[in-house]
Amino acid sequence: MDLVVSQAALAQTADDLGATVTAMAARLAQLDQELSPLRTEWIGSAQEAYVVARARWNAEIERLSGVLASARLSVMQSAAAYAEADRRGAAMFGR
């Protein structure tokens, strides 16, 4: 069984994970901005429900961002480890 690792694919995966985190944060910021004019009209339980929902969204995006950032770091570390193993293997053959 052969194990083939593409450094380019690992780098692209790390970039994609980073871009996903950025895009999610941007979309939530946009949503918050779009809802801003409506928030001034909400009173009582409607306003309270929004505040609770917004806090939940923000907490979840932070949690998910952390998960994706951790996955990105793991991919980058894996890429570095595979590259180093490849260099050591090549050195064994005098390249």
Phi, psi and omega per residue, in radians:
M1 nan 2.264 3.128
D2 -1.698 2.518 3.038
L3 -1.994 2.055 -3.134
V4 -2.052 2.208 3.133
V5 -2.064 2.208 3.103
S6 -1.711 1.967 3.108
Q7 -1.049 -0.667 3.138
A8 -1.115 -0.713 3.134
A9 -1.161 -0.691 3.096
L10 -1.130 -0.751 3.118
A11 -1.102 -0.720 3.131
Q12 -1.135 -0.698 3.108
T13 -1.087 -0.775 3.107
A14 -1.074 -0.757 3.105
D15 -1.103 -0.731 3.141
D16 -1.101 -0.717 3.107
L17 -1.106 -0.755 3.098
G18 -1.094 -0.726 3.132
A19 -1.156 -0.613 3.121
T20 -1.128 -0.766 3.102
V21 -1.045 -0.811 -3.139
T22 -1.090 -0.770 -3.121
A23 -1.137 -0.693 3.133
M24 -1.141 -0.768 3.125
A25 -1.109 -0.709 3.127
A26 -1.131 -0.704 -3.135
R27 -1.157 -0.706 3.097
L28 -1.161 -0.661 3.076
A29 -1.116 -0.707 3.106
Q30 -1.124 -0.762 3.121
L31 -1.062 -0.767 3.116
D32 -1.065 -0.717 3.124
Q33 -1.159 -0.714 3.133
E34 -1.142 -0.568 -3.135
L35 -1.474 -0.225 -3.072
S36 -0.921 -0.830 3.133
P37 -1.094 -0.547 -3.121
L38 -1.322 -0.532 -3.083
R39 -1.035 -0.572 -3.128
T40 -1.205 -0.375 3.140
E41 -1.548 -0.329 -3.096
W42 -1.409 2.337 3.094
I43 -2.328 2.865 3.059
G44 1.047 -2.303 -3.029
S45 -1.170 -0.530 3.105
A46 -1.124 -0.790 3.128
Q47 -1.140 -0.738 -3.140
E48 -1.111 -0.726 3.123
A49 -1.102 -0.693 3.118
Y50 -1.134 -0.772 -3.125
V51 -1.051 -0.740 3.120
V52 -1.142 -0.811 -3.139
A53 -1.089 -0.742 -3.137
R54 -1.098 -0.745 3.112
A55 -1.084 -0.691 3.119
R56 -1.144 -0.770 3.110
W57 -1.020 -0.842 -3.096
N58 -1.089 -0.719 3.125
A59 -1.128 -0.738 -3.124
E60 -1.206 -0.672 3.125
I61 -1.170 -0.636 3.087
E62 -1.142 -0.746 3.129
R63 -1.109 -0.841 -3.127
L64 -1.144 -0.667 3.081
S65 -1.063 -0.704 3.098
G66 -1.112 -0.730 3.115
V67 -1.097 -0.820 -3.130
L68 -1.164 -0.678 3.107
A69 -1.124 -0.682 3.097
S70 -1.148 -0.729 3.100
A71 -1.103 -0.711 3.119
R72 -1.064 -0.795 3.125
L73 -1.081 -0.728 3.111
S74 -1.082 -0.721 3.111
V75 -1.105 -0.758 -3.140
M76 -1.121 -0.713 3.116
Q77 -1.157 -0.686 3.088
S78 -1.092 -0.752 3.131
A79 -1.055 -0.761 3.132
A80 -1.132 -0.713 3.140
A81 -1.150 -0.741 3.106
Y82 -1.136 -0.695 3.131
A83 -1.117 -0.722 3.125
E84 -1.150 -0.730 3.098
A85 -1.090 -0.672 3.107
D86 -1.131 -0.734 3.110
R87 -1.097 -0.746 3.123
R88 -1.120 -0.724 3.107
G89 -1.090 -0.750 3.125
A90 -1.141 -0.652 -3.139
A91 -1.136 -0.545 3.116
M92 -1.127 -0.455 3.134
F93 -1.771 0.215 3.060
G94 1.312 0.413 3.122
R95 -1.779 nan nan
